[in-house]
């Protein structure tokens, strides 16, 4: 299995764009996977917000995109039986 480089080995741009917090909480595989999904959701919402702030996408497009990724997150929670 390949190991990911530690934070100090990653390029600065990658560390800034793909921030991941360490998991804190009751450990289970389901909780860990959901935490990763939740962090991905937050990152994607952040990108959508940036696009909207720069007038690259409309209000309704931003709303639609966030609604879609919210449904993905909700579906993953159900599938993980959390």
Secondary structure, 3 states (H helix, E strand, C coil): CCCCCCHHHCCHHHHHHCCCCCCCCCCCHHHHHHHHHHHHHHHHHHHHHHHHHCCCCCHHHHHHHHHHHHHHHHHHHHHCCC
